[in-house]
Amino acid sequence: RAPPGPEPAPPVYRMKLFAPNEVLARSRFWYYMHQYRKMKKTTGEVLDVNEIREKNDRVVKTYYVMLRYNSRSGTHNMYREYRATKLTGAVDQLYSEMAGRHRARPRSIQIIRTGVVENKADLKRPATIQYAKDDIKFPLPHRIVRAPEKKFKSTFAASRPSTHFQ
């Protein structure tokens, strides 16, 4: 709530939202505040908008997302798992998958909770369980050997490159 009102120390609310820009983030904030508390834009103010960054975005993690979305037939709750290096990457995958599989628009999707699945035994979806093995290997079928330095690079070569290695 805005400080000049009847309360000298109004409560402060914090919310984690996913939006493409700051304007839409503020809009979604007031949308949810009106749902959860009896408050609207004229009776409060947004103190700050920050982008959340990962501490280490070089490690692939399994994220879970609990959401509610409105379809053509009604409202549905859902649990999803995604493998990504960032939480925002997992949410991007969520929006793409929900648009493709369920024809759900981002405005009809409400993300309730997100987090990292720490234990491999807690994974629920077969698509993410298959990547939870310790001895997992990925094939490298088409590798192009690059020149180690720019002085060794040539625009044209006398023979085709060999891209298949054992």
Buried (B, 14 or more C-beta within 10 A) or exposed (E): BEEEEEEEEBEEBEEEBBBEEEEBBBEBBBEEBEEEEEBEBEEBEEEEEEEEEBEEBEEEBBBBBBBEBBEEEEEEEBEBBBBBBBBBBBBBBBBEEBEEEBEBEBEBBBBEEBEEBEEEEEBEBEEBBEEBEEEEEEEEEEEEEEEEEEEEEEEEEEEEEEEEEE
